[in-house]
Amino acid sequence: MRSSFGVAVGLALLLAFGHSQGSTLMVGGDHDFPPYEFIDEWGQPAGLNVDLLSAVARELERDIEFQLGPWADSRERIMSGEIDVLPMYVAAFRQPELSFSTPHVMIYHEIFVRVGGPSLDSLADLAGGSLIVQRDAWVHERLLEENFDGELILVERERDALLLLASGQHDAALISEAVGRRLLTELGLDALTTSGGPLFPVEYALAVRAGRDELLAELNRGLAMIRASGEFNALHQRWLGHERSVPAPPVTAQRWNWLLIAVLLLLVIGWYAHRRSGKRPGTLSDKATVEQQFFTDSLTGLANRVGLERHLSDQLEQDWQPGKQLALLHLDLDQFKLVNESGDHVSGDRVLRQIASLLKALIGSDGFLARPGGDEFCIVLAAKPAESLLERAEILRQRLEAEAFEVDEQRFRVTASIGVAALAGPERSIAEALKQAEAACLMAKESGRNRVHLFSDSDRAQMEHHGQMRRVQELSRALDEGSLSLFFQTIEPAQAQPGAPLIVELLVRMTDADGQLVAAGEFVPAAEKYFLAQRLDRWVVSAALGWLDSNLKTLPDLGRVYINLSGRSLGDDRFLPFVLDQLDSHEVPASLLGFEITETAVMTHLQTGLATIEALRERGVAFALDDFGVGVSSMAYLRELPVDVVKIDGSFARRAIDNPRERTLLREINDLGKLLGKITVVEQVETESARKLMAELGIDYVQGWAISRPRSLDELISGRSAD
């Protein structure tokens, strides 16, 4: 023991004073993905990936810091460069933006069902049923690609999937094998079991942003070193061996010695780290640091959604007293995207920080302020009668409306829609409280924005008819009853050319129950989310080709008709045969048809999407890349995407009018498109001066209200007849 102790102290001092000068490796991950990565009961990062990367960092003589949080946040952080490494499943649709190390695990998925329920040998047995999966997870994307024949129920965590299934709701859950089995034990879910064999094998690796080849090579070198030493096998057995439900080796006398050594090592290293950072020992523990990152919004320093839920839990359950009342305010900034478009996303972030400071000052010490994400804030207030709640929310709204936020000599004014929900006590769940406040906010928005709405029990019936579910119901009815119609908007040369071919984009409109026309932007997002997009796309293709078949003779100058195509259809391997069959059934040349797609749609459904695009282009169908310039990676992939036309996002046109830098950027995008043989179109050209500028910059075509307002297809024919 004395010899081991001496070696340990020497090693600790060597580590402390011979510290590597390499930069810290920032690692992200899911805070609730055991046994791979999670926050343990002491608030520390734990799991196979944590131990694995710690070992790799040690071999590479690199410092390492783990920042675990919600999975969606981690995905955003690696793309923004806030973290260096993110363990994740290897997938083709991710590879254009990310590069992967040598995989270190093969992960399988299993179907989890309730004990005593029907046996499911495969997902085919779930046809028409409901399946719970984690939102935005690899398996979610895979099911969308394979067009799962049933309803997908999306949750934020795999833990939530099992809890929802155990509550008696829905038919099954599909989650990764090791995570699911561990959670069954941890949560004591004896009423659940697995059914059928393993599904969807997928490699698990360390992801870095594309282009960071040196870091990737370094990670692969570290992985090779711990494999060669046998440490990798030990870690794999510790976390993934099935003989123990929780990896906790027995504490023998020898292990106590090593635990003592480990404590001494940590004390020395911790002392030296505090000394280097200038902090006094004990001012902030590692546990507190991890917890702060977990519960805090990195942009504003406010509580994030997890922190908000924890606060509500404390208020509603632990600190509740009879007669106590609380109010939850959900504040959504109205059309905040205009702030980003007027400046840039950095300006938007700075405005958000200023708004956070203003709200914090307004609510004072008796309120709790959180930013759950995006352009939304939540406020928990000690409640008075309902009237004073509305008054206080109205004061917040008025003060926000009156404030001017200044960034780089630009002044921004912002309004907000505020939903208010009174919290009755522990009997009302946190999820219900959040849902009611959000629903009230939605009602405020739909009533005209920049107003306050108080949720009450009488709103429940209304709530079911608002938002996306209402639009889904209306769209489903419209598809059944044929109350959809096609409009068009022309796309014309930036420099007027007499006799130029007629090029149009088709736009879909829905007639609602009140007989009012509803624009696509009001229901297409809901169609995408609730699996009606493919049906809608097929209706548009069929209706468009049918209309062209009947009216083509009156349009001798028609050059091309473009149809917007959803990502779900692009990833549907049944869509290509459908389009080919429609072309064969109508006397419409394929050379008159075009589809508009987004880069996200292609990247999400890469294999099926590219096959569909290439097959239709061979028939003469054109493809246009829509909203170009919005995504951070658009410039990188334009060279590779098989498209004929690049439609540059309209925000460039608006900013280029008064901003020389934006004009230069727009010119460079146009030149790049021309260099790659693409036709360029700028969208949302709303003034003649903007059209003139587009012509001066060499843009091929323009589209927008300055060129043509959206009109019904009947007007296209009547206009031609009049000519």
Secondary structure, DSSP 4 states (H G I P E B T S, - for coil): -HHHHHHHHHHHHHHHHT---SPPEEEEEETEETTTEEE-TTS-EESHHHHHHHHHHHHHT--EEEEEE-HHHHHHHHHHTS-SBEEEE--GGGTTTEEE-S--EEEEEEEEEETTS---SSGGGGTTSEEEEETTSHHHHHHHHTT-SSEEEEESSHHHHHHHHHTT-SSEEEEEHHHHHHHHHHHT-TTEEEEEEEEEEEEEEEEEETT-HHHHHHHHHHHHHHHHHTHHHHHHHHHH-TT-SS------HHHHHHHHHHHHHHHHHHHHHHHHHTPPTTSS-HHHHHHHHHHB-TTTSSB-HHHHHHHHHIIIIIS--TT--EEEEEEEETTTHHHHHHS-HHHHHHHHHHHHHHHHHHHGGGEEEEEEETTEEEEEEE---HHHHHHHHHHHHHHHHH-EEEETTEEEE--EEEEEEEE--TTS-HHHHHHHHHHHHHHHHHTTSS-EEE--GGGHHHHHTSHHHHHHHHHHHHHHHT-EEEEEEE-EESS--TTPPEEEEEEEEEE-TTS-EEEHHHHHHHHHHTT-HHHHHHHHHHHHHHHHHHHGGG-TTEEEEEEE--HHHHT-TTHHHHHHHHHHHSS--GGGEEEEEEHHHHHHTHHHHHHHHHHHHHTT-EEEEEEETSSTTHHHHTTTS--SEEEE-HHHHHHHTT-HHHHHHHHHHHHHHHHTT-EEEE----SHHHHHHHHHTT-SEE-STTT---EEHHHHHHHHHH-
